[in-house]
Amino acid sequence: MRITDLLSKQSIELGISLGSKAEAIDKLISLHKQAGNLADVAKYKEGILSREEQCSTAIGQGIAIPHAKSEAVKKPALAAVTVPKGVDYQAMDGQPSDLIFMIAAPNDGDVHLEVLSRLMQMLMDDKFKSDLVNAKSKDEFLSIIDKKEIEKFGAEAKEEAKPQKQGYRILAVTACPTGIAHTYMAAEALEKAGKEMGYPLKAETNGSGGAKNVLTKEEIANCDGIIIAADKSVEMARFNGKPLISVPVSQGIQKPQELIQKIIDGKAPVYHSEKAAEDVDSGMNESVGRQLYKHLMNGVSHMLPFVVAGGIFIAIAFLIDIMSGVNAREVGSAFGTVTPVANWFKTLGGVAFSLMVPILAGFIARSIADRPGLLVGLVGGFLATSGATFANPAALTGDAAAAAGVAAAIPSGFLGGLLAGFAGGYLMLAIEKMCDKMPRALEGIKPVLIYPLLGLGSILVIMCAVNPIMGLINQGMSDGLNTIAANPAMMVPLCALLAGMMSIDMGGPFNKAAYTFATLSLANATDSAYMIMAAVMIGGMVPPLAIALSNTFFKNRWTEDERKNAPVNYVMGLSFITEGAIPYAASSPLTVIPSCFVGSALAGALSALFGCKLMAPHGGVFVFATMQGTWYFYILALAAGAIAGMLMLAILKKPLNKAAKVKK
């Protein structure tokens, strides 16, 4: 669909003055209304504002393209304004926007993505953009677009009609996590640079609407080299044996000539699909830190749906039991499973949670070692959650472990899962390298027999060796806590320590030691035991709340994906589901864990100072009614801890720089 088909004179206004982003949005919506493009103005505006809350649609260089899909849109359409003096649209480069298009798209189809793609490619031409801003009339404005669109996309059509044998000298794949603007900006920058340098270049875009302009087998076979400008995984096996450079999407936008020149000069290393180490070191001297971060983010992004869905199901289970009149104090740890419907939700939520750490570890390992790493990471993550050891491979606990004469299994949690993912991935790379010298006749059975057997055996040894160490740490912490608890004068420091431990590993040995100590103390039915339980629960509630608050009030510290998934942490935090913080702790442990620890410790100390006592071992806000003491002081302690964690995150986690923002 052509841009000029979507614009009418009624939806264009030139040379206007706007005082704010809100005023610009209202103006463009009024133009859409004037052109008869909208069935419900309020509903369409709601969609535009919702999109802007995720991140500004100002993409820099004086351009903004707000957009929304809505049932309030009658037909696909564009509105446009030029603002010679510019308006602050919160662009990533800090510059005012003087050219703004607003896309209105109906719910059916991906028209907005197609239009956005075309606009981004055309607006990469500075002269074209300048001509639009300086247009003196609506007719001239439309004529400039029409001429550029014919020049750009008409030329492309002719190029595609040429015989395949002429091919492209260089190929590229561009992708960003959200698959919107920066995917297309990088593609256009590379194609434009290739044309200027005399090296025909075709770029495949892996956008949110799927892969477009897909590279063919023949094009890959005939090209001189490939440029991967991406911040997420793309299909790599098809490039086996070709010179390849892999860089962040931002470099595809900022350094297209440099990347192309490296291919021309023959400086790109040859990519081999079974040697994934070259995948992350195939150009531009990517730092070790960035390599690790990409692997980690691959695991976190796959884990996140399990955390969100599982956490919400568990919160629903608590709510159902409360609404059914269940007394949390009487049922204890069975709270959330008493009524059949609640038990159904709690069980299914627990299934999702049980897969969380194996998925994290599995996809970290897969990012490092490609498909052979997936098995190793998944099994290693499962062993981390079970606590299996050489003596207790079945991970028996309680009476079953005692009957078998073995030490009870102690899970190593998400920290063990991180270890399993990275250790498993790099271990798999080492195994593949060792197998390189095997006879060529065995090549076919490597991925289905040799790699799985050696990888599985190795990760079993590693995790069975690591889990007992976690057990020793856990036992030592329990003994130390019992010693401290024997001294009443140490109650406030003890509660602060226990609450802080809940946020260190969010399901690992520290968390489990604190929680187990608190629940076992309940059997004593003393005021001290109830104070400890209150401190432990509040300590587990703080991390998700602190992260949700930080994403709400300090948006520039987080990526778009992190902000989008943060609101569910309000629900998880209030439900005492600490695991909601795990993806954020995994992506930035040196800032998130200390901040959450301080917030949790403060909340635990205040809870003890206020004399808050809790008899129920689980349930979060749903069991506040069972509290002895002033319940609103408990809420005050929770709020203080969450705010302290949020403020410390704001201090430790610096605002994302421009390069980081480009990775959206």
C-alpha positions as CSV (number, residue, x, y, z in Angstrom):
1,M,0.0,0.0,0.0
2,R,1.5,3.4,-1.1
3,I,2.0,6.2,1.4
4,T,0.2,8.6,-0.8
5,D,-2.9,6.4,-0.8
6,L,-3.1,6.9,3.0
7,L,-2.6,10.7,3.1
8,S,-5.2,13.2,2.1
9,K,-5.0,17.0,2.2
10,Q,-7.4,17.1,5.1
11,S,-5.0,15.1,7.2
12,I,-2.0,17.3,6.6
13,E,-1.0,20.6,8.2
14,L,2.2,22.4,7.5
15,G,4.3,25.0,9.3
16,I,2.5,24.9,12.6
17,S,3.7,25.6,16.2
18,L,3.2,23.0,19.0
19,G,4.0,23.5,22.6
20,S,4.1,19.9,23.9
21,K,4.0,16.2,22.9
22,A,0.4,16.1,24.2
23,E,-0.6,19.0,22.0
24,A,1.0,17.3,19.0
25,I,-0.9,14.1,19.7
26,D,-4.2,16.0,20.0
27,K,-3.5,17.9,16.7
28,L,-2.7,14.7,14.7
29,I,-5.8,13.0,16.1
30,S,-8.0,15.9,15.1
31,L,-6.6,15.7,11.6
32,H,-7.5,12.0,11.4
33,K,-11.0,13.0,12.6
34,Q,-11.3,15.8,10.1
35,A,-10.4,13.3,7.3
36,G,-13.0,10.9,8.5
37,N,-10.6,8.1,9.4
38,L,-11.9,7.4,12.9
39,A,-15.1,5.9,14.3
40,D,-14.3,6.6,17.9
41,V,-11.8,9.4,18.7
42,A,-11.5,8.7,22.4
43,K,-10.8,5.0,21.9
44,Y,-8.1,5.7,19.2
45,K,-6.4,8.3,21.5
46,E,-6.4,5.7,24.3
47,G,-4.5,3.4,21.9
48,I,-2.0,6.1,20.9
49,L,-1.3,7.0,24.6
50,S,-1.0,3.3,25.6
51,R,1.7,2.9,22.9
52,E,3.5,6.0,24.1
53,E,3.6,4.7,27.6
54,Q,5.8,1.8,26.4
55,C,8.3,4.2,25.0
56,S,8.3,7.4,22.9
57,T,7.7,6.8,19.2
58,A,10.1,9.7,18.4
59,I,13.0,7.9,16.7
60,G,15.4,10.8,16.6
61,Q,16.7,13.0,13.8
62,G,13.7,15.2,14.1
63,I,11.2,12.4,13.2
64,A,8.3,11.0,15.3
65,I,5.8,8.3,14.1
66,P,3.1,7.7,16.7
67,H,0.9,4.7,15.7
68,A,-1.8,2.5,17.0
69,K,-4.0,-0.4,15.9
70,S,-7.6,0.0,17.1
71,E,-11.1,-1.0,16.3
72,A,-11.8,2.7,16.4
73,V,-10.1,3.1,13.0
74,K,-12.4,3.0,10.0
75,K,-9.6,2.5,7.4
76,P,-5.8,2.6,7.3
77,A,-4.7,6.2,7.1
78,L,-1.9,8.7,7.9
79,A,-1.9,12.2,9.3
80,A,1.1,14.5,9.1
81,V,2.3,17.8,10.5
82,T,5.5,19.8,10.0
83,V,6.7,21.9,13.0
84,P,9.6,24.2,11.9
85,K,10.5,25.2,15.4
86,G,10.2,21.6,16.6
87,V,8.4,20.1,19.6
88,D,9.8,18.0,22.4
89,Y,8.6,14.5,21.7
90,Q,11.0,12.7,24.1
91,A,13.3,11.5,21.3
92,M,16.2,9.2,22.2
93,D,18.7,11.8,20.8
94,G,17.1,14.6,22.9
95,Q,16.4,16.7,19.7
96,P,12.9,18.3,19.0
97,S,10.8,16.7,16.3
98,D,9.9,18.8,13.3
99,L,8.2,16.1,11.2
100,I,5.5,13.9,12.7
101,F,3.4,11.2,11.0
102,M,0.6,9.5,12.9
103,I,-0.5,6.0,11.6
104,A,-4.1,4.8,12.2
105,A,-4.5,1.1,11.5
106,P,-7.5,-1.2,12.0
107,N,-7.1,-4.3,14.1
108,D,-7.1,-6.7,11.1
109,G,-3.7,-7.1,9.5
110,D,-0.4,-5.4,10.0
111,V,-0.9,-2.3,7.9
112,H,0.8,-0.1,10.5
113,L,4.0,-2.2,10.3
114,E,4.1,-2.1,6.5
115,V,3.5,1.7,6.5
116,L,6.1,2.2,9.3
117,S,8.6,0.1,7.4
118,R,8.1,2.2,4.2
119,L,8.3,5.5,6.1
120,M,11.4,4.5,8.0
121,Q,13.2,3.5,4.8
122,M,12.3,6.7,3.0
123,L,13.0,9.0,5.9
124,M,16.6,7.7,6.2
125,D,17.3,10.1,3.3
126,D,18.1,13.4,5.0
127,K,17.3,15.5,1.9
128,F,13.8,13.9,1.5
129,K,13.1,14.6,5.2
130,S,14.3,18.2,4.8
131,D,12.2,18.7,1.7
132,L,9.1,17.6,3.5
133,V,9.7,20.0,6.5
134,N,10.2,22.9,4.1
135,A,7.3,22.1,1.8
136,K,5.2,25.2,1.2
137,S,1.9,23.5,0.3
138,K,0.1,20.3,0.8
139,D,0.3,19.5,-2.9
140,E,4.1,20.0,-2.8
141,F,4.2,17.8,0.4
142,L,2.3,15.0,-1.3
143,S,4.3,15.4,-4.5
144,I,7.6,15.0,-2.7
145,I,6.4,11.7,-1.1
146,D,5.0,10.4,-4.3
147,K,8.3,11.1,-6.2
148,K,10.4,9.5,-3.5
149,E,8.2,6.5,-3.2
150,I,8.3,5.8,-6.9
151,E,12.1,6.3,-6.9
152,K,12.7,4.1,-3.9
153,F,10.2,1.2,-4.3
154,G,9.9,1.4,-8.1
155,A,13.7,0.9,-8.3
156,E,13.5,-2.0,-5.9
157,A,10.8,-3.7,-8.0
158,K,13.0,-3.5,-11.1
159,E,16.0,-4.8,-9.2
160,E,14.0,-7.8,-8.0
161,A,13.0,-8.5,-11.6
162,K,16.6,-8.9,-12.7
163,P,17.9,-12.4,-13.3
164,Q,18.8,-14.2,-10.0
165,K,22.3,-14.8,-11.3
166,Q,23.2,-11.1,-10.9
167,G,22.4,-11.5,-7.2
168,Y,23.7,-9.3,-4.4
169,R,27.3,-8.9,-3.4
170,I,26.4,-8.5,0.3
171,L,23.4,-9.8,2.4
172,A,22.2,-8.6,5.8
173,V,19.7,-9.5,8.5
174,T,18.4,-6.9,10.9
175,A,16.4,-7.5,14.1
176,C,15.7,-5.7,17.3
177,P,13.8,-7.2,20.3
178,T,10.5,-5.3,19.5
179,G,10.9,-5.6,15.8
180,I,9.7,-2.2,14.9
181,A,11.6,1.0,14.0
182,H,15.2,0.0,14.5
183,T,14.9,-3.2,12.5
184,Y,13.9,-1.2,9.4
185,M,16.3,1.7,10.1
186,A,19.3,-0.7,10.1
187,A,18.1,-2.4,6.9
188,E,17.6,0.9,5.1
189,A,21.0,2.3,6.3
190,L,22.8,-0.8,5.1
191,E,21.0,-0.9,1.7
192,K,21.6,2.8,1.1
193,A,25.3,2.5,2.0
194,G,25.7,-0.5,-0.2
195,K,24.2,1.4,-3.1
196,E,26.5,4.4,-2.6
197,M,29.5,2.1,-2.4
198,G,28.6,0.2,-5.5
199,Y,28.0,-3.1,-3.7
200,P,24.3,-4.2,-4.1
201,L,23.0,-5.2,-0.7
202,K,19.8,-7.0,0.3
203,A,18.6,-6.8,3.9
204,E,16.2,-9.2,5.5
205,T,14.1,-7.7,8.3
206,N,13.1,-9.8,11.2
207,G,10.3,-7.5,12.5
208,S,7.4,-8.1,14.8
209,G,5.2,-8.9,11.7
210,G,7.6,-11.8,10.8
211,A,10.6,-12.0,8.5
212,K,10.3,-9.9,5.3
213,N,12.5,-9.7,2.2
214,V,13.8,-13.2,3.2
215,L,17.2,-14.2,1.8
216,T,17.1,-17.1,-0.6
217,K,19.5,-20.1,-0.7
218,E,20.8,-19.0,-4.1
219,E,21.4,-15.4,-2.9
220,I,23.3,-16.7,0.2
221,A,25.4,-19.1,-2.0
222,N,26.4,-16.3,-4.4
223,C,27.1,-13.5,-2.0
224,D,30.5,-12.3,-0.8
225,G,29.5,-12.0,2.9
226,I,26.7,-11.5,5.4
227,I,26.1,-8.8,8.0
228,I,24.0,-9.7,11.1
229,A,22.8,-6.5,12.8
230,A,20.6,-7.9,15.5
231,D,19.9,-7.8,19.2
232,K,18.1,-11.1,19.3
233,S,18.7,-14.5,17.9
234,V,18.2,-15.1,14.1
235,E,18.4,-18.3,12.1
236,M,22.1,-18.8,11.5
237,A,22.6,-22.4,10.2
238,R,21.8,-21.2,6.6
239,F,25.0,-19.1,6.6
240,N,27.3,-22.0,7.3
241,G,30.6,-21.5,5.4
242,K,30.1,-17.8,4.5
243,P,32.1,-14.8,5.7
244,L,29.9,-13.2,8.4
245,I,29.9,-10.2,10.8
246,S,27.6,-10.1,13.8
247,V,27.0,-6.8,15.5
248,P,24.3,-5.0,17.6
249,V,21.5,-3.4,15.5
250,S,22.7,0.0,16.5
251,Q,25.9,-0.5,14.5
252,G,23.9,-1.4,11.4
253,I,22.3,2.1,11.7
254,Q,25.5,4.0,12.7
255,K,28.3,2.2,10.9
256,P,26.9,0.7,7.7
257,Q,29.9,1.7,5.5
258,E,32.4,0.2,8.0
259,L,30.6,-3.1,8.1
260,I,30.3,-3.3,4.3
261,Q,34.0,-2.4,3.9
262,K,35.0,-5.2,6.3
263,I,33.2,-7.7,4.0
264,I,34.8,-6.1,0.9
265,D,38.2,-6.3,2.4
266,G,37.8,-10.0,3.3
267,K,38.2,-9.4,7.0
268,A,35.0,-11.2,8.1
269,P,35.6,-14.6,9.6
270,V,33.9,-17.6,8.1
271,Y,30.9,-18.8,10.1
272,H,30.5,-22.5,10.9
273,S,27.1,-23.4,12.3
274,E,28.4,-26.1,14.6
275,K,30.9,-23.7,16.3
276,A,28.7,-21.3,18.0
277,A,31.6,-19.5,19.6
278,E,32.2,-17.8,16.3
279,D,28.7,-16.6,16.3
280,V,29.3,-14.1,19.0
281,D,32.9,-13.2,17.9
282,S,32.4,-12.7,14.2
283,G,33.3,-9.1,14.0
284,M,33.6,-5.7,15.7
285,N,35.4,-7.2,18.7
286,E,32.4,-7.8,20.8
287,S,33.2,-7.6,24.5
288,V,33.0,-10.7,26.7
289,G,30.5,-8.8,28.9
290,R,28.2,-8.2,25.9
291,Q,28.5,-11.9,24.8
292,L,27.4,-13.0,28.3
293,Y,24.6,-10.5,28.4
294,K,23.2,-11.7,25.1
295,H,23.2,-15.3,26.3
296,L,21.6,-14.3,29.6
297,M,18.9,-12.2,27.9
298,N,18.1,-15.1,25.6
299,G,17.3,-17.2,28.7
300,V,15.5,-14.5,30.5
301,S,13.2,-13.7,27.6
302,H,12.1,-17.3,27.3
303,M,11.7,-17.7,31.0
304,L,9.5,-14.6,31.5
305,P,6.2,-16.0,30.3
306,F,6.5,-18.8,32.8
307,V,7.0,-16.3,35.7
308,V,4.2,-14.1,34.7
309,A,1.5,-16.7,33.9
310,G,2.5,-18.9,36.9
311,G,2.5,-16.0,39.3
312,I,-0.9,-14.8,38.3
313,F,-2.4,-18.3,38.6
314,I,-1.0,-18.6,42.2
315,A,-2.3,-15.2,43.1
316,I,-5.8,-16.2,41.8
317,A,-5.6,-19.4,44.0
318,F,-5.0,-17.3,47.1
319,L,-7.9,-15.0,46.2
320,I,-10.3,-17.9,45.7
321,D,-9.5,-19.4,49.1
322,I,-9.9,-16.1,50.8
323,M,-13.3,-15.5,49.0
324,S,-14.3,-19.0,50.1
325,G,-13.8,-18.2,53.8
326,V,-10.6,-20.2,54.3
327,N,-8.8,-19.3,57.5
328,A,-5.2,-18.9,56.4
329,R,-3.9,-19.2,60.0
330,E,-5.6,-22.6,60.5
331,V,-4.6,-24.2,57.2
332,G,-1.0,-23.0,57.2
333,S,1.0,-23.9,54.2
334,A,-2.1,-25.5,52.5
335,F,-3.4,-22.0,51.9
336,G,-4.2,-21.6,48.2
337,T,-5.1,-25.3,47.8
338,V,-8.0,-25.8,50.1
339,T,-10.9,-25.3,47.7
340,P,-10.8,-27.5,44.5
341,V,-10.8,-24.5,42.2
342,A,-8.0,-22.8,44.1
343,N,-6.0,-26.0,44.1
344,W,-6.4,-26.2,40.3
345,F,-5.0,-22.7,39.8
346,K,-2.2,-23.2,42.4
347,T,-1.2,-26.6,40.9
348,L,-1.0,-25.3,37.3
349,G,0.8,-22.1,38.5
350,G,3.3,-24.3,40.3
351,V,3.9,-26.3,37.1
352,A,4.8,-23.1,35.3
353,F,7.1,-22.1,38.1
354,S,8.8,-25.5,38.2
355,L,9.8,-25.0,34.5
356,M,11.1,-21.5,35.0
357,V,14.7,-22.3,36.0
358,P,15.1,-25.2,33.5
359,I,13.9,-22.9,30.7
360,L,16.3,-20.1,31.8
361,A,19.3,-22.5,31.9
362,G,18.2,-24.3,28.7
363,F,18.0,-21.2,26.5
364,I,21.2,-19.7,28.0
365,A,23.0,-22.8,27.0
366,R,21.3,-22.9,23.6
367,S,22.3,-19.3,22.9
368,I,25.9,-20.3,23.6
369,A,26.1,-23.7,21.9
370,D,23.1,-23.7,19.6
371,R,20.8,-26.7,19.6
372,P,23.2,-29.1,21.2
373,G,23.3,-26.8,24.3
374,L,19.5,-27.0,24.9
375,L,19.5,-30.5,26.4
376,V,22.4,-29.8,28.6
377,G,21.0,-26.5,29.9
378,L,17.5,-27.9,30.5
379,V,18.7,-30.9,32.4
380,G,21.2,-28.8,34.4
381,G,18.4,-26.3,35.3
382,F,16.1,-29.2,36.4
383,L,18.8,-30.6,38.6
384,A,19.3,-27.2,40.2
385,T,15.6,-27.1,41.1
386,S,15.6,-30.6,42.4
387,G,18.9,-30.6,44.4
388,A,20.0,-34.0,43.2
389,T,23.4,-35.2,44.4
390,F,25.6,-38.3,43.7
391,A,24.2,-40.0,46.8
392,N,20.7,-38.8,46.3
393,P,20.0,-38.6,42.5
394,A,16.3,-38.9,43.0
395,A,16.4,-35.7,45.1
396,L,14.5,-37.3,48.0
397,T,13.5,-35.1,50.9
398,G,12.1,-35.5,54.4
399,D,11.1,-39.0,55.5
400,A,11.8,-40.5,52.1
401,A,15.4,-39.3,52.3
402,A,15.7,-40.5,55.9
403,A,14.3,-43.9,54.9
404,A,16.9,-44.2,52.1
405,G,19.7,-43.2,54.5
406,V,20.7,-40.2,52.4
407,A,20.9,-36.5,53.1
408,A,17.8,-34.6,52.0
409,A,18.1,-32.8,48.6
410,I,18.4,-29.0,48.8
411,P,17.7,-27.1,45.5
412,S,20.2,-24.5,44.4
413,G,17.5,-22.4,42.8
414,F,17.9,-19.8,40.1
415,L,21.6,-19.2,41.0
416,G,22.2,-22.9,40.3
417,G,20.2,-22.5,37.1
418,L,22.4,-19.7,35.9
419,L,25.5,-21.8,36.6
420,A,23.9,-24.7,34.8
421,G,23.1,-22.6,31.7
422,F,26.5,-21.0,31.3
423,A,28.5,-24.1,32.4
424,G,26.4,-26.3,30.2
425,G,26.7,-24.0,27.1
426,Y,30.4,-23.6,27.3
427,L,30.9,-27.3,28.2
428,M,29.0,-28.2,25.0
429,L,31.2,-26.0,22.9
430,A,34.3,-27.8,24.4
431,I,32.7,-31.2,23.6
432,E,32.0,-30.1,20.0
433,K,35.6,-28.9,19.6
434,M,36.9,-32.2,20.9
435,C,34.7,-34.1,18.4
436,D,36.0,-32.1,15.4
437,K,38.7,-34.6,14.8
438,M,36.5,-37.7,14.8
439,P,36.2,-39.6,11.5
440,R,33.9,-38.0,8.9
441,A,31.8,-41.1,8.8
442,L,30.6,-40.3,12.3
443,E,29.5,-36.8,11.4
444,G,25.8,-37.7,11.1
445,I,25.5,-39.2,14.6
446,K,27.3,-36.4,16.4
447,P,24.2,-34.2,17.0
448,V,21.8,-37.1,17.8
449,L,24.0,-39.4,19.9
450,I,27.6,-38.2,20.7
451,Y,26.8,-34.6,21.8
452,P,23.7,-35.5,23.9
453,L,25.5,-38.4,25.7
454,L,28.7,-36.5,26.5
455,G,26.8,-33.3,27.4
456,L,24.3,-35.0,29.6
457,G,26.9,-37.0,31.5
458,S,29.0,-33.9,32.0
459,I,26.2,-31.7,33.3
460,L,25.0,-34.4,35.7
461,V,28.5,-34.6,37.2
462,I,28.7,-30.8,37.5
463,M,25.3,-30.3,39.1
464,C,25.5,-33.3,41.5
465,A,28.8,-31.8,42.7
466,V,27.4,-28.3,43.1
467,N,24.2,-29.1,44.9
468,P,25.8,-30.6,48.0
469,I,27.8,-27.4,48.4
470,M,24.6,-25.5,48.3
471,G,23.3,-27.9,51.0
472,L,26.3,-27.2,53.2
473,I,25.8,-23.4,52.8
474,N,22.1,-23.9,53.7
475,Q,22.9,-26.0,56.8
476,G,25.5,-23.5,58.0
477,M,23.0,-20.6,57.6
478,S,20.3,-22.5,59.6
479,D,22.7,-23.2,62.4
480,G,23.8,-19.6,62.5
481,L,20.2,-18.4,62.6
482,N,19.3,-20.7,65.4
483,T,22.2,-19.3,67.4
484,I,21.1,-15.7,66.8
485,A,17.5,-16.5,67.6
486,A,18.4,-17.7,71.1
487,N,19.2,-14.1,72.1
488,P,16.0,-12.0,72.4
489,A,18.1,-8.8,72.1
490,M,19.0,-9.8,68.5
491,M,15.4,-10.0,67.3
492,V,15.4,-6.8,65.2
493,P,18.7,-7.6,63.5
494,L,17.6,-11.2,63.0
495,C,14.4,-10.2,61.3
496,A,16.3,-7.7,59.1
497,L,18.8,-10.5,58.1
498,L,16.1,-13.0,57.4
499,A,14.1,-10.6,55.3
500,G,17.2,-9.6,53.4
501,M,18.0,-13.3,52.7
502,M,14.6,-13.7,51.1
503,S,15.8,-11.4,48.3
504,I,19.3,-12.6,47.7
505,D,18.6,-15.6,45.4
506,M,14.8,-15.6,45.3
507,G,14.3,-19.4,45.6
508,G,17.8,-20.6,46.2
509,P,19.6,-21.6,49.4
510,F,19.5,-18.2,51.1
511,N,15.8,-17.8,50.4
512,K,15.0,-21.3,51.4
513,A,17.1,-21.2,54.6
514,A,15.3,-18.1,55.8
515,Y,11.8,-19.4,54.8
516,T,12.3,-22.8,56.3
517,F,13.7,-21.4,59.5
518,A,10.6,-19.1,59.8
519,T,8.0,-21.9,59.0
520,L,9.7,-24.3,61.4
521,S,9.7,-21.6,64.1
522,L,5.9,-21.4,63.9
523,A,5.6,-24.8,65.6
524,N,6.9,-23.0,68.8
525,A,3.8,-20.8,68.8
526,T,5.7,-17.9,70.4
527,D,5.6,-14.2,69.8
528,S,9.2,-14.4,68.5
529,A,8.3,-17.0,66.0
530,Y,5.4,-15.0,64.7
531,M,7.6,-11.9,64.4
532,I,10.1,-13.9,62.4
533,M,7.4,-15.2,60.0
534,A,6.1,-11.6,59.5
535,A,9.6,-10.4,58.7
536,V,10.3,-13.3,56.2
537,M,7.1,-12.7,54.4
538,I,7.6,-9.0,54.0
539,G,11.1,-9.6,52.9
540,G,9.9,-11.8,50.1
541,M,7.2,-9.3,49.0
542,V,9.6,-6.3,48.6
543,P,11.7,-7.3,45.6
544,P,8.9,-7.5,43.0
545,L,7.3,-4.4,44.4
546,A,10.6,-2.4,44.3
547,I,11.2,-3.5,40.7
548,A,7.6,-2.6,39.7
549,L,7.9,0.8,41.3
550,S,11.3,1.4,39.6
551,N,9.8,0.6,36.2
552,T,6.9,3.0,37.0
553,F,8.8,6.0,38.3
554,F,12.3,5.5,36.7
555,K,11.4,4.3,33.2
556,N,14.7,5.3,31.7
557,R,16.5,2.6,33.7
558,W,14.8,-0.2,31.9
559,T,14.3,-1.5,28.4
560,E,10.9,-1.5,26.7
561,D,10.4,-5.2,27.3
562,E,11.3,-4.9,31.0
563,R,8.8,-2.0,31.5
564,K,6.1,-3.9,29.6
565,N,6.3,-6.9,31.9
566,A,6.8,-5.0,35.2
567,P,3.2,-4.2,36.2
568,V,2.5,-7.9,37.0
569,N,5.2,-7.6,39.7
570,Y,2.7,-5.5,41.7
571,V,0.4,-8.5,41.8
572,M,3.3,-11.0,42.6
573,G,4.8,-8.8,45.3
574,L,1.5,-8.4,47.1
575,S,0.9,-12.2,46.8
576,F,4.4,-13.0,48.3
577,I,5.7,-14.4,45.0
578,T,9.3,-13.3,45.1
579,E,10.1,-15.1,41.8
580,G,8.6,-12.2,39.8
581,A,11.9,-10.4,40.4
582,I,14.1,-13.2,39.0
583,P,14.2,-12.0,35.4
584,Y,15.3,-8.6,36.5
585,A,17.8,-9.9,39.0
586,A,19.2,-12.3,36.3
587,S,19.7,-9.5,33.8
588,S,21.3,-7.1,36.2
589,P,22.4,-9.0,39.4
590,L,24.9,-6.4,40.7
591,T,22.3,-3.7,40.9
592,V,19.0,-5.5,41.5
593,I,20.1,-8.0,44.2
594,P,21.8,-5.4,46.5
595,S,18.9,-3.0,46.1
596,C,16.3,-5.6,46.9
597,F,18.4,-6.8,49.8
598,V,18.5,-3.4,51.4
599,G,14.7,-2.8,50.8
600,S,13.8,-6.2,52.2
601,A,16.1,-5.9,55.3
602,L,14.6,-2.5,56.1
603,A,11.1,-3.8,55.8
604,G,12.0,-6.8,58.0
605,A,13.6,-4.5,60.7
606,L,10.6,-2.2,60.7
607,S,8.2,-5.1,60.9
608,A,10.0,-6.3,64.1
609,L,10.2,-2.8,65.6
610,F,6.5,-2.3,65.1
611,G,5.8,-5.7,66.8
612,C,4.0,-7.2,63.8
613,K,3.3,-10.9,64.2
614,L,2.0,-13.3,61.5
615,M,0.8,-16.9,61.9
616,A,0.2,-17.8,58.3
617,P,3.3,-19.0,56.3
618,H,2.1,-17.8,52.9
619,G,-0.3,-15.6,51.1
620,G,1.0,-12.1,51.2
621,V,-1.7,-9.4,51.4
622,F,-4.4,-12.1,51.4
623,V,-3.4,-13.2,55.0
624,F,-2.8,-9.8,56.5
625,A,-6.1,-10.3,58.3
626,T,-4.5,-13.0,60.4
627,M,-1.9,-10.6,61.8
628,Q,-1.5,-9.8,65.5
629,G,-0.6,-6.2,66.1
630,T,-1.4,-3.1,64.0
631,W,-1.8,-4.3,60.4
632,Y,-1.3,-0.8,58.9
633,F,2.1,-0.6,60.5
634,Y,3.0,-3.8,58.6
635,I,1.8,-2.1,55.3
636,L,3.9,0.9,56.3
637,A,7.0,-1.3,56.7
638,L,6.3,-2.9,53.3
639,A,5.9,0.4,51.6
640,A,9.1,1.7,53.2
641,G,11.1,-1.3,52.1
642,A,9.7,-1.2,48.5
643,I,10.4,2.5,48.2
644,A,13.9,2.1,49.6
645,G,14.6,-0.7,47.1
646,M,13.3,1.5,44.3
647,L,15.5,4.5,45.3
648,M,18.6,2.3,45.6
649,L,17.8,0.9,42.1
650,A,17.6,4.4,40.8
651,I,21.1,5.1,42.2
652,L,22.8,1.9,41.2
653,K,21.1,1.3,37.9
654,K,22.1,4.2,35.7
655,P,19.8,5.5,32.9
656,L,20.2,3.6,29.7
657,N,22.6,5.3,27.3
658,K,21.7,6.0,23.6
659,A,23.2,2.8,22.4
660,A,21.2,0.8,24.9
661,K,18.0,2.5,23.9
662,V,18.6,1.6,20.3
663,K,18.4,-2.1,21.3
664,K,14.7,-1.7,21.9
